[in-house]
């Protein structure tokens, strides 16, 4: 019974891990875009 429970947990971890990896990549891309935008605003003359 414990083996089945551990196998089920491991299976769920694999299912969750891939979407989390993509989420982190998407967030990093968004942060980089926001940083570029902020830098462009800071360079504009007042």
MDTraj code that builds the backbone (N, CA, C; nanometers):
import mdtraj as md
import numpy as np

residues = "UNK UNK UNK UNK UNK UNK UNK UNK UNK UNK UNK UNK UNK UNK UNK UNK UNK UNK UNK UNK UNK UNK UNK UNK UNK UNK UNK UNK UNK UNK UNK UNK UNK UNK UNK UNK UNK UNK UNK UNK UNK UNK UNK UNK UNK UNK".split()
xyz = np.array([
    [0.0822, -0.1189, 0.0000],
    [0.0000, 0.0000, 0.0000],
    [0.0870, 0.1259, 0.0000],
    [0.1926, 0.1248, 0.0778],
    [0.2821, 0.2401, 0.0831],
    [0.3491, 0.2617, -0.0521],
    [0.3855, 0.1531, -0.1172],
    [0.4501, 0.1656, -0.2492],
    [0.3557, 0.2308, -0.3502],
    [0.2299, 0.1917, -0.3460],
    [0.1326, 0.2505, -0.4382],
    [0.1142, 0.3986, -0.4094],
    [0.1098, 0.4325, -0.2822],
    [0.0937, 0.5726, -0.2447],
    [0.2139, 0.6547, -0.2907],
    [0.3333, 0.6025, -0.2708],
    [0.4538, 0.6731, -0.3142],
    [0.4587, 0.6852, -0.4665],
    [0.4194, 0.5811, -0.5357],
    [0.4172, 0.5850, -0.6816],
    [0.3165, 0.6891, -0.7306],
    [0.2031, 0.6964, -0.6650],
    [0.1017, 0.7952, -0.7032],
    [0.1534, 0.9365, -0.6800],
    [0.2180, 0.9579, -0.5694],
    [0.2738, 1.0905, -0.5395],
    [0.3804, 1.1268, -0.6414],
    [0.4655, 1.0303, -0.6741],
    [0.5705, 1.0559, -0.7729],
    [0.5089, 1.0909, -0.9083],
    [0.4052, 1.0207, -0.9453],
    [0.3364, 1.0491, -1.0714],
    [0.2776, 1.1885, -1.0732],
    [0.2197, 1.2303, -0.9631],
    [0.1633, 1.3653, -0.9551],
    [0.2730, 1.4703, -0.9605],
    [0.3850, 1.4425, -0.8997],
    [0.4965, 1.5363, -0.9025],
    [0.5438, 1.5595, -1.0453],
    [0.5515, 1.4526, -1.1224],
    [0.5928, 1.4647, -1.2621],
    [0.4905, 1.5485, -1.3389],
    [0.3623, 1.5290, -1.3116],
    [0.2577, 1.6050, -1.3799],
    [0.2665, 1.7539, -1.3468],
    [0.3012, 1.7870, -1.2248],
    [0.3069, 1.9255, -1.1797],
    [0.4383, 1.9914, -1.2195],
    [0.5442, 1.9158, -1.2225],
    [0.6779, 1.9706, -1.2458],
    [0.6898, 2.0396, -1.3814],
    [0.6410, 1.9774, -1.4863],
    [0.6530, 2.0353, -1.6205],
    [0.5794, 2.1680, -1.6326],
    [0.4535, 2.1784, -1.5879],
    [0.3864, 2.3079, -1.5968],
    [0.4548, 2.4163, -1.5124],
    [0.5112, 2.3782, -1.4004],
    [0.5805, 2.4760, -1.3161],
    [0.7054, 2.5259, -1.3874],
    [0.7779, 2.4366, -1.4531],
    [0.8959, 2.4781, -1.5292],
    [0.8579, 2.5793, -1.6368],
    [0.7480, 2.5536, -1.7088],
    [0.7036, 2.6457, -1.8133],
    [0.6591, 2.7775, -1.7522],
    [0.5917, 2.7709, -1.6391],
    [0.5478, 2.8927, -1.5701],
    [0.6671, 2.9795, -1.5323],
    [0.7713, 2.9185, -1.4791],
    [0.8916, 2.9934, -1.4412],
    [0.9557, 3.0575, -1.5639],
    [0.9630, 2.9839, -1.6746],
    [1.0190, 3.0397, -1.7978],
    [0.9368, 3.1591, -1.8452],
    [0.8048, 3.1438, -1.8435],
    [0.7168, 3.2529, -1.8857],
    [0.7316, 3.3742, -1.7948],
    [0.7407, 3.3501, -1.6655],
    [0.7574, 3.4609, -1.5708],
    [0.8903, 3.5323, -1.5931],
    [0.9969, 3.4572, -1.6150],
    [1.1277, 3.5182, -1.6397],
    [1.1257, 3.6017, -1.7674],
    [1.0575, 3.5530, -1.8704],
    [1.0465, 3.6281, -1.9949],
    [0.9693, 3.7587, -1.9705],
    [0.8619, 3.7510, -1.8956],
    [0.7823, 3.8701, -1.8649],
    [0.8610, 3.9705, -1.7822],
    [0.9370, 3.9220, -1.6875],
    [1.0197, 4.0098, -1.6046],
    [1.1242, 4.0804, -1.6901],
    [1.1856, 4.0075, -1.7820],
    [1.2859, 4.0675, -1.8704],
    [1.2225, 4.1756, -1.9579],
    [1.1031, 4.1494, -2.0098],
    [1.0336, 4.2498, -2.0907],
    [0.9997, 4.3730, -2.0073],
    [0.9548, 4.3514, -1.8850],
    [0.9221, 4.4638, -1.7970],
    [1.0469, 4.5451, -1.7645],
    [1.1581, 4.4782, -1.7411],
    [1.2839, 4.5484, -1.7140],
    [1.3254, 4.6353, -1.8317],
    [1.3124, 4.5820, -1.9538],
    [1.3458, 4.6600, -2.0731],
    [1.2555, 4.7821, -2.0849],
    [1.1279, 4.7635, -2.0587],
    [1.0330, 4.8739, -2.0655],
    [1.0684, 4.9818, -1.9635],
    [1.0976, 4.9419, -1.8419],
    [1.1340, 5.0372, -1.7366],
    [1.2603, 5.1119, -1.7743],
    [1.3575, 5.0412, -1.8278],
    [1.4825, 5.1067, -1.8704],
    [1.4559, 5.2078, -1.9811],
    [1.3664, 5.1755, -2.0732],
    [1.3367, 5.2690, -2.1826],
    [1.2688, 5.3942, -2.1295],
    [1.1864, 5.3794, -2.0285],
    [1.1194, 5.4951, -1.9688],
    [1.2201, 5.5814, -1.8944],
    [1.3114, 5.5180, -1.8231],
    [1.4105, 5.5925, -1.7464],
    [1.5060, 5.6709, -1.8366],
    [1.5271, 5.6243, -1.9604],
    [1.6186, 5.6908, -2.0521],
    [1.5539, 5.8091, -2.1227],
    [1.4210, 5.8166, -2.1227],
    [1.3527, 5.9269, -2.1889],
    [1.3772, 6.0577, -2.1138],
    [1.3987, 6.1666, -2.1893],
    [1.4173, 6.2952, -2.1214],
    [1.2880, 6.3388, -2.0527],
    [1.3050, 6.4027, -1.9403],
    [1.1882, 6.4455, -1.8625],
    [1.1257, 6.5704, -1.9194],
])
top = md.Topology()
chain = top.add_chain()
for i, resn in enumerate(residues, 1):
    res = top.add_residue(resn, chain, resSeq=i)
    for name in ("N", "CA", "C"):
        top.add_atom(name, md.element.get_by_symbol(name[0]), res)
traj = md.Trajectory(xyz[None], top)
